[in-house]
């Protein structure tokens, strides 16, 4: 017995530390990278892309649990590199540690293959442009000899019997259909992010995805998620703060119940990021209803040294060097993408004076002079519609003569505007609500400098971590117009606020601000969530109500304000402002087409 230790202790705790064998080490390391069949597919697709492939075919059986084959037309693997490819820590992607922090490729080819062959049987077939095709097989530490074969330029990698000798991992795999759904999502995401690459996906011999021949991103979105989406997609192409944002998104009239149609990537690497999701939701905050989510496919190009792609073993998450810049840029580019379609309208002057009509329930059309021309009534009919990128485009105005522009009010709630071959039906309350909201936002921004002392200073208790953040952010709060000071060990007192903030719950706002500052220290709030909700409520209460009969002057002013408003899609709560109906749609309703 060792001196000082009782027998029972030595029996129970003998050899507390020992070295793992190489086989166990490799399986643990592989398990961090290979979670399920979809993990393998993702790694191998990235390898193909690193090899410059423009066509990638993915074939799987039994959800990938039984067999996976990925074929590409990339540059291939040299015959002398074949014995090295399946080995751990063998890679063509970097040579020194510094390369790891500015890596331009998707991953380390040897690392993926080395992990795969320790959890499944692996076969590699490849050919370069100048050398004969070869193949090699690998399973755990066993490598076959390199053989010369017949194979076109590119690489085919086959993986079979995943987790066959790791029953603990195998039993946690889900059904074939579920595992295939993960694979399908991976291939779909790559296909949308990289429209210049052809992707084909087959399951049990049946082709289920094929993007061949379609190189336009919006067309691919329509191919996979519905043709009706094409007219609702808006392109994104902005250079902001040293980054290039490219992709497309749905206009506010199309939303989803979850974030499944939000595809994000950095330097064309698909990622998951709650930070980017929050920024996207902030950009759509006053355009779509609560608990609804936009469709967006967004790639952010930035210098490799400004993003760490090695945070997650499966490279699904990244860390940004300038987090606050990324977070601030996304809402700006979203708003700019919407407003860009209307920028040319600011200088337009719409001639209302010659032909204006205002109606009540009977839908009677009047000339500007007040002479009755006709009356009609009709049942409400459900019709399909699409909202154009602009309500009235410059091209439309060139076609409109003064005598051909008219509108009328029906049911004391809706305005029908006709121009050329198009008809728009506007909700007068929603339109006025949007107009007022945009005005209130401008007034709010200008009134931030007006301070309002509180009648009763508000004392706010903070947790120690947030109190430390408060001490750091106190100068920023002061610059925004908040007069605060320490009041106790973890308390602060608010003595005055910007005038526009007087209606807010100060404690709720401040806690939100400090939480946001903790996550993004350099972020400066512009119009935070609670303030937006306050302005939305004010706009809703002040807007023209449904059921109000509008005068000529009121209608003219409303339409003029709406045409010049920076936002034309939805009211601040996300309801559509108008529907459009063209001559072609009318002709189809009456079977003229």
N, C-alpha and C positions, 0 to 999 in steps of 0.2 A: 504494500500500500504506500502511495506517495505521501510524504510527510505533510501533515496539515489538512488532508482531505479524507473524509470518512469513506468507508467501503461502498455504501449505497450510492454516494455521489459519483464515485469513479465508475461504478457499474452502469449508471444511467447516462452519464455524460462523457463517457470515454470517446476519444477521437471525434470531438465536436467539429473540427475543421479538417476537410480532406479534399483532394483534387478530384475533379470530375474527369472521366475518361473522354477521349477525343470524340467518340461517337455521340455521347450525350451532349457535349458542347455544341457540336454541329447541328444537332436536332433542335436544341433550344434556340440557337441563332436563326435557324431556318424558320422556326415557328413564329418569330417576330415579323418576318417578311411575308411568309405564306400562311395566311389565315384560312383561305378557302379557294376554290378553283378560280374565282374572279381575280384573286390576287396574282395568280400565275398569268392569267390573260393580260392583266394590266402591265406587269413587268415585261412580258414578251412583246407586247405592242410597243412599249417604250423603246425596247431594244431595236425593233424594226425601224422605228422612226429615227433613232440615232444613226442607223445604217443608211438613211436617206431613202427609204422605201416610199413609193408613191401608190402602192397597191398592197393591201394586207388582207389576207383571207383567214378567218378564224373558224375552225370546225371543232365542235365539242360533242361528246356523247354522255348521256346520263347526267346532264347538268355540269359536265366537266369532271365529275368524280371518277369516271372510268377512263376517259381519253380526251386529250386536247391536242389539236394540231394547228400551228400558226405558220403560214407561208407568206413570205414577202419577196419583193423584187429589189431589195437593197444591195449594198455593195458586197455583202458576203464576208466569210471568215477565211483567212489564209490557211492553207493546209498545215503549216508549221505551228499555227496558233490553236489548232483544234484540241490537242491534249491539254492545253492550259485553260480553255474556255470554261470547263465545268469545275475548276478548282476554286476553293475559297480564296478571297483576297487577290484574285487575278482579274485585272481590268484593263481596258484600253482607254478609259475615260479620264484618268488622272495619274500623275507621277509623284507629286509631293502633297503635303498637307495643305499648303496654300491653295492648290487647285480645288480643294474640296469646298472652299468658300466663295468661289467665283465660277462654279461649274456651269457650262453652257448646255450640256447634254441632259437627257432625262434621268439617267441613272448609270449604274456600273454593270456592264453586261456580265462580267464574271461573277459579281456578287449575286445577281438574280439566278443565274444558272447553277452556281454553287449551292445556293439554298434549295432550289427545286430538286436537285438530284439527291438530297438527303431526306426528302419526304415522298419522293415518287421516282419512277423509272423515267430516264431522260434519254432522248436520241436527237442528235444534231446532224443535219445534212446542209451543206453550204457550198457555194461556188462563187469565186470572185471573177472579175472580167478576164484576167490573164492566167489564171491557174485552174487546174482540173478540180472537179467537185470531189468532196470527201465527206465521210460521216464518222461519228463516234457515239458510243453509248456509255451511259454512266448511271450508277446506282450506289449511293452512299460513297464509300471510298474505292469502289471498283470501277476502273475505266477499261473499256475495250481498246483494241488497237485501232489506229486510224485506217480506214478503207477508202479506196478510190471507187466512186460510183458515178452514175449519170444523173445530173440535176441541172436545171436552168440557173442562170445567175440569180443570186439571192439566197435566202436561208429558210429551211423548214425545221421547226422544232416540235417534237412530239413528246407529250407528257402523259403517262398512264399510271393507273393504280395509286392515286393520291392517298396518302396516309394509310397505306395498306398494312404496314407493320407498326402503326401508331394508333391502336384502336381507341385510345382515349380521345384523340383529336378527331378520328373518323366518325365517332358516334355523335359528335356535336354538329356535323354537317346537316343541313336541312334537306328537304325533298329535292328531287331533280329539278322540278319546276322553279322552286325558289332559288336554288343555286344558279340556274340558268338566267333568272331574272337579274341577278347581280352582274353576270357576265354581259348580258344585253345592255344594261345601263352603262357599263364601262365602255363598250364598243360605241354605243350611241353618243356618249359624251365626247370621245375622241373624234368621232365623225363630224360632230357639230363644231368643235373647236378648230378642226383642221379640214376645211372643205376642199382643199387641194389634194387630199389623199383619199383614194378609193378604199372603202371598207366593205367587206362581205362577211356575214355571220351565218353559220349553219348549225342547226342542232338536230342530232340524230338523222343527218342526211338532208334535212329540209332547210331551204334558204329562208331566213326570217328577216334579214336586213341587207340591203344592197344600195350603196350610194354612188355606184359607178355612173359616170357621165354628168353628175350634178356637182358643179364647183361653186355655186352661189350659196352662201350661208343661209339666207332667208328661204331659198327654195328647199334646202335640206330640212330646215325647221318645219316647213309646210309638208314635206314628204313624210316625216316621221310623226308629226303631231296634228296634221289636218290641213287640207288645202285652204280651208276658210281662214286660216291664220295669216296668209300671205299679205292681205290688204291691211292687216292690223300691226304689222311689224315695222319698226323704225330702226334704221341703221345707226350704229354708234361708231364714230371715228374722230377721236379728239386727242390732241396733245396737251396735257396739263401737268404742270409741276415736274417736268422731266420724265413723264410716263406717257405711253401711247395706249389709249383705251380703244379696243376694236370689238365689234360684235353687233348684236341686234337685240331689241326688246319689244315687248308688246305695248301698244298704246293703252291708256288707262281703261278702255272699254273692255279689255280682255284680262281677266284675273283667274287665279287658280286657288283651290282650297288648301294647298300646301306648297312647299318649295321644290317639289320634284322637277319642275321645269326651270330651275335656276342652275345653269351650268357655268361654273367659274374656273378660270385658269390664270396662272401667272407664267409668262414666257411659254405659253402653250402647254403648260403642265396642269392637268385637272387637279383642283384642290377643294377642300372643304374649309370654309372660313366663316365663323359667326360674325367676325368683324365686318366683312364685306356684305354679309346678309343684312346686318343692321344698317349699313350705309345705304344699301339699295332701298330698304324699307323707308328710310328717312327721306330719300329722294321722291318716293311715291306717296309720302305721308298724307298730303291733302288732295290726292288725286284718285285714290281707290278706297273702297270701304275697309273698315277695320277687319282684321283676321282674314284678309284676302291677300294674295301674293302675285306679283307680275311674273310673266315669262321673261327670262333674260339669258342670253349667252354672251359672256363677257370675258375677253382676254386682256390682261394687263401686261404690257411689255415694259420692262425696266432693266437697268443695269444689273447683271448677275450678282455683283457685290452688294447690292441693296436688299437682297432677299436671301434668307437661309432656308434651303429646301431640305435640310437634313434633320429637321426637328422631329419628324415622325418616321418610324421604321419603314412604313409603307409609302412614305412621301406624300401623304394625303393632306398634310398641313404644312404651312410655311410661316416664317417669322419675318416681318418687314422691318427694315432698319428705320424707315420714316413712317411709322404707323399713322400718325395724325394726318400726313399729307394724302395718303391713300384714302383715309376715311373722309376727308373733306372734299376730295376731288369727285367722288362718285355721285353724290347728290347734285353737284354742279353740272356734271356732264349729262345726267338724266334730265334735268330741267332744260339745259341747253339743247338737247336733242328734240324735246317737245317744242320749245320756243323757236327753234331754228326754222321750222316750217311756216312761222307767222311773221318773221322779221321783216319780210318785204311788204307786209300789209300796213305798216305804221304810216306810210306816206299816202295811202289811198284815201280818197275822199268820196264817200258814197252819195250819189245824188238821190235823196229821198223826196225832194220837194215836188217832183212832177207826178209821182204815182204812188200814193200811200193809202193803205186801207186799214181800218181797225174794226174788229167784229165782236159781237156778242154771241149768245148761244145759237142763234140761227145761222151763223156763218154768212152774214151779208157783206158783200164787198162794196166799198165806197171809193169813189175817186177822191182826190185831194180836195176838190171843191165841195164834196158832200153829196153828189148826185148818185142815187142808187142805181146800180147796173144789173145785179142779179142776186138771187139767193138760192141756197141749196142746203140739203142735209144728207148725211150718209151714215151707215153703220160703221163702227170701228172694226177694222180688219187687221189681223196679225200679218205682218209682212217681214221678210228677211231684209236686213239693211247692213250697210257698212259705212263707217264714219271715215271720211277722207282725211288726209293729213292736214288740210286747211279747210276751214268752213267756206270761205270764198277766195279762191286762188286768183292771182293776177290774170291768168288766162281767161278765167270766167268773166272778169270785169271787162275785158276787151271785147267780149261777145255781147255784153249786155248794153242795150240802148236804154236811155233814160225812161222811155215809155214802157219798157218791158220789165221794170223792177217793181214788185208789189209784195204786200204781205197782208195778212188778215189774222184776227184773233178768234179762236173757237173755244167754246166752253169756258170762257173767261179764264183760261189757264194756259193755253198753248198758242204760240205764234207760228203761222205757216208763212214761210218766205219762199218766193219763187224767183229764180234768176236763170235765164237761158233755158237749158234742158234739165235743170236740177230743182228739187223742192226740198226744203228743210223744215222740220217740225221741231220747234224749240219749246222747252218747258220754261215759262217766264220766271217762276220762282227760282229754279235751279240756276238759270242764266244770271239773274240779278244777284243771287247769293255769291256766285263766283266773281262777278264784277266787284261787288263790295269787299269780298275777302281780299282780293288783290290790292284794292285801295287801302284797306286797313293794314295790310302788311307793310305797304310803303309808309303809311303814317306812323306805324309802330317803329320802323327802322329810324325814322327821323326824330321820334320822341324819346329815344333811349337816353339822350343827353339831359332830358328834363327830370330832375330828381324830386321825389315825393317823400318828405319825412313821415315816418309812421307815428300815428297818435300814441300808440303803445308799442314800445320796442319789443321785438320778439326774441325770446331766448330759446335756443335750439341745442338739445343734447346730442352729442356725436359719439360714435364709437372711437376708440383710440386711433385706429388706422385712418379713419376719415378725418379726425381732428388734425393729424399730421399732414394730410393732403390739404386741408383748409389753410394751414399755416403757409404752405407752399404757394397756394393759389390766391391768397389774400390780395396781393397786388393786382392780379387779373380781375378779381371781383370789383376792386375799387375802380379799375379802368372801365368796367362795364356799368358803373354807377351805383354799386351796392356799398353802403357804408356799414362795415362790420368790425367787430373787435372781439378779442378773447374775453370771456366772462368768468370762466372757471377752469378746472383741470381738463375738462373735455366738453366745454360749452362755448358757444359764441352768441353774441347779441347782434341783431340786425336793427339799425336805427333809421336808415332811409334806403329807398329803392328807386329805380327808374319809374317814371309815371306809368308806363305801359304795363308794369308788373304788379300794380297795386291790387288787381283782382285775383292774383294767383295765390295758391297755397304756398307760402314762402318756405316752410319746412320741407314740403314735398319737392319743390323746385331745387332747393339747395342740396338735398340728399342726392337727387338725380345728377346735379352738376358735379358733385364730388365723386360719385361713382364713375361718371364718365371721365373725369380728370384722372382718376386712379388707373383706368384702363388705357387712356391716351393722354398723357401729361401735357402735351403741347396743344391740345385741341381747344379752340375758342368757339363757344356756342354762338350761332347766329340767331336763329329763331327756334327755340327749343320746343319740345313736344307739347308741354302744358300751355305755352303761350299760343301755339297754333290752335289748340282746342278752344282756348278762350276767344280768339279771333273768329273761329268758325261759328261759335255760338252767337257772337255778336252779329255776324253777317247774316246768319239764318233768321234771327229775330227782326233784323232791319229790312230784309228783302221783301219785294212785292210778293204777296201771297197768292196762292192758287185761288181762283174764284173772283179775283178783282178785275173789274172792267177797266181797261187802260185807255187813256186818252191818246190822241194823236201825238202830242208832244212827249208823253211818257214812253210810248212805244218807240218813237224815233230815237230818243235819248238812250233807251236801253239797247237797241240794236247797234247804235254807233259805239257805245261803250263796250259792247260785247266784241264787236269786230276788232277793236283796238286793245282788247284785254290780252295779257301775255299767256293766258291758258284758256283753251277752248274745248277740252275733252269732257271733264266731269265737274260736278259741284265739289266743294271742299270735303263732302262726306263720301264722294265716290260715285254718285249717281250720274248717269249720262245727261248731258245738256241738250242734245238734239239727236234726231235720226234723219238720215237723208234718203231720198227716194228719187231716182232718176227716171227719165222718160222710158228707158228700156225696161225698168222694173214695172212701171205702170202698164206698158204694153204686154208684158208677160202675164200680169194679173187678169187682163181682159183677153188673153189668148190671141193677141195680135202678133206674137212671136212664138 
